[in-house]
Amino acid sequence: MVKELTGKITENISKAVRGKKDKIELVCAAMFAGGHVLLEDVPGTGKTLMARSLARSVGGDFKRIQFTPDLLPSDITGINFYNMKEQEFVLRKGPVFTNILLADEINRATPRTQSALLECMEERRTTIDGGTFVLPEPFFVIATQNPIEIQGTYPLPEAQLDRFMIRLSLGYPERTEELAVISGAASFGAEEGLSAVCSKEEIVEAHSEVNACKANDAVCGYIADIAAATRKDPSIKLGLSTRGAAALKRMSCSLAAVDGRSYATPQDVKKAALYVVQHRLIFKGYSQGGDKSDVFERILESVPVPTEKI
């Protein structure tokens, strides 16, 4: 089911987001794994378009929050306000009560406001004035940030970065795809013409299929070895957390399901690691947003790949 579902969603989104099928598949895999996605790229590369197109493709509710320095936690989660007419407090639910949430330019809000998403992303629930409210299923967050501009921004703390299953950069399109956009054959408003190709109930079923995907002892051991290698490497100040290792396993299983298999392989782990691990590490001598991919790829290649039959 997951393979067919990914194909339908990818094909549909590709009508609006041109030339990014591999990235769309990764976003779908993260969603099926129950994770969240951080899109980190320069302005104008289609980050918001990707989120809107995905929401239209899965037929779920969609909300967008434009993060700004004056945004309050209650603007995200909701608030109890006093209704003078009814003479009672009434809950006004915030935009987190949705299926797909776009947190646009998340690093422009203050840390206090950013932290309002932590409970939502990890536990699928939120607390408002002491009351706990369960969020709808599925609940999927796509956050965006510009890695170049740092003026007026608040870097995401490690605890929040750890809540994102993968970090992606869409990058610029190929020349032919960019020409289609420039000439008007493809528009940045093209998502308006998309229709749903699946239901949110099918997304929940896909979660179950990914959870049933198996990773044997060799694959789990490989993930543990990668985590240990990041903690021991002299170039890294803070290595992969246990939660990060568990996220790597879930993403690997989801990639396997997207490929039509019910078991994960070391190759799934290697592919997933490029997007799951790097944003969870703190490197020595690198500023935030610096290119650390070469360092991590060196670490990944240093870990022996298990050769046992899966």
N, C-alpha and C positions, 0 to 999 in steps of 0.2 A: 504493500500500500504506500509506504513512504516514498519509494522510487517513483511511482506513478504520480503521486501528489507533488513531489518536487519538480517533475517534468512539466506538469500543467502550470504550476505557479511561476516557474522560471520562464517558460515560453510567454506567459501573459505579461510579466513584468518587463521582459525584453522588448516589448512593443514600445515602452516608454523610456527605459534605461538601456541604451544601445551599447552592445559590445561588452557587457559585463556578466555574462552567464555564469562564469566560474565564481564570481563574488556573490551573485544572487543565490547560487546553490549553497554557499557557506552560510549566508544569512538564514536560509531555510533550515539548514542542519542545526544551527544554533537554536532556532525557534522550536524545532521538534525535540531538541534535547532539554527544553525547559530553561534555556539560558537567555541572556540579553546581549546586545551588540553595541559596541562603541565604534562609530564611524569617525575616523580622525583623518581629515583631509582639508585642503585649502578650499576657500569658497568657490562655488560654481561648478563643482564636479558631480552633482546629482545626489547628494546625501539625503536631502529632504524629499526629492523625487522618488528615491528608492523606498523610503518609509511610506509615503502616500500610496505608491503603486502596490506595495505589499498589502496594505490595509484593504485596498479595493479588491485585490485578488482573492483574499481569504474571507471576504464578506463579514468581517468583524467590525466592532466599533473602533473608531479612531479619534484620538485627541492629540493636540499639539500644545506644548508649553514652550514659550519663548523665554528662555532664562535670561534674566537681567539682574543687576545688582540690588534692585529694590524689591525683588520677588520674595515673598514670605513663605514659610513652610505651609501655612494654611491655604495659600493659593494653589498648592499642589495636592494636599490631602483632603481639604474641605474644612468646614467650620460649622459650629452650632450658632445660629443667630436667633435673636428674640423676635418673634412675629407679634407685632403689636395688635394686629387684628384678632389673632387666635389666642393671644395671651399665653404663649408657650414657646419653648425653644424648638427650633426646627433644624434638622441637619441639611446642610447644603453640601452635597458631595463634590469633591474636587475632580480634576481631570484624570487622576490615577484610576478612577472607576471606569475602566475601558478595557478593550482587548489588546490594542496596539497603541503604545504611547510614544510619541516623538518628543524627546527632551532636546530641543534645539539649542546649540551653543551652551551646553551644560556647565562649562567652566566659567561662565560669566556671572553666575549666581554665587552668593556667599556660601562658605562651608556649612553654615547652619541650615540654609535652604537645601543645599545639595544632600545633606544627611537625611532629609525627609523622605528621600527615595530608598534609603538603605533597607528599611523594614519591608517596604513594598516589593523590592526586587528579590530579597532573600526568602521571605516568608509568605509572600502573596497575600498580605494583609496590611492594614494600617491602623494606627491609633489616633483617635480624634477626641480630645477632651476626656481622656481616660477610658473611652469605649473602643473596643476592637472590632474592626469590620473586615470581612473577607472580600478580596478582590475577585472580579469575574475570571473565569477560565475560558480560553487561555489568556495569560497576561504577559505581554512581551514588550520590552523597552528597547527602543533604538535611540541612542544618544549621539549627538554630534559635537565635535569641537574642532577648532582651527589650531593646528599644532605650531603655526608660524607666529601668529599675533599673540603676544603675552600681555600687552597693556590693557589694564582693566579686567583681567581674568584672575581666577582663583584655581590653581592646579588641583586636580582631583586627588584626594588622599589615597594612600595605598588600600585602605579598607574598602573604599568605594570602587576603585579600579578592580579589586578582586571580585566584585559582584558581576562584572561583565565577563561573560563566557569567552567572547572573542573580541579582538580589536582588528578592524579592517581599514584599509585605505583604498578607495575606489580608483584613484588615479585618473589621468586624462584619457579620453577615448582615442582609439586609432584614427588615422587621418580620414578614412572613408566614413567612419561613424561621426566624426566631428563635422565633416562636410555636410552630412545629412542634417545635422542640427543647425548649422549656419545657413544652409539654403532653405530651411523651413520644412524639409521633408519629415524631420522629427522635431518635436517641440518639447520644451521643458514643462509644458502644461499637458503633455500627452496622457498623463494618468487619468484625466477627466473622462476619457473615452474607454477606460478599462472596466470590465465587469467581473464579478466574482466567479472563480473557477472551482471553488470548494467552499465548505462551510467551516465555521469555527469548531463545530463538533468533530469534524474530520481531523482538525489540528490536535484536539485532545486525544483522539484515537492514535494519532501518530506518536504522541508522547508515550503511550503505552507500548507501542511497538518498539520504540527506541529503548525503553526501560527493559524490555525482554531480550534485547540483543546481548549476546554473551561475549565476555572477554576472559580468556582462560588465564591460568597462573603465569604463563610466559609473557603475555601482553601486559598484565597488571604489574609484573616484575619489571618489565621494560619501562613502564611509566614511573615506577618508584626509583629506578636507576637514573632516569632523566632528572627527576626532582632532586635526588641526592647530588648529581653532578652540578646543578645550578647552585647548590648550597656550598659546595666545596671549591668552586672556581674562584681564583684570586681576583678576577675582574668584576665579581658580583658581590655587592654589599649585603643584599637580602635575596635569598633564593625563593624557589617556588614553594608556596604554602601547601599544606595537606588539602585544603579546600580547592586549591588550584589543580592539584594532582587528580582529585576526584572529578573536577570539571573537564580535565583532559581525557579522562576515561569516558565520560558521557559524550563528549564531542566526537571522540573516535568511534564510539558505537553508533552515533547518529550518522556519521559519514559512511559507515558500513551499511546502514539501513538505506541511505540515499543511493548507494551503489547496488542495492538489491540483495544484500547479505544479512544473515542473522547472527553473524559473529564478526568481531573486530580483529584486525591484523596489525602487526607492527608498522606496516605502511600507512594504515589509517592514523596511527599514533603520530608518526613523523609529519604527516600532512596537517593534522590538527594542531600539533605543537607549535607550528609557525605562527598560529593566530591566537592560541590559548595562553601561551606561557610568557611571551616577551613583556607585555604590559604589566605583568605581576612582579617583575624583577626590578630591583634597584641596582644600577650599575655604578661602579666607582669611576669618577672622572668624567661622567656624562651629564649634561644638563637635560632637563625634562624635554622630551621631544627629539633628542638627538638620535642619530642613526646607530642602533645597537644590533641590527640584524646580523652583521658579520660575526660579532662576538657570540651571539646565541647559536648561529648555525655551526660555528666551530665546536661549541659545547655539545650540540646535538649529534654531530658526526663522531664525536669522541666516545659516545655511549654505544657499546656493542649491541647489535640488533639480534634478537633471539631467532634461531633458525629452526626451532622445533615445529612440528606440524601443528597448525592451529585447530 
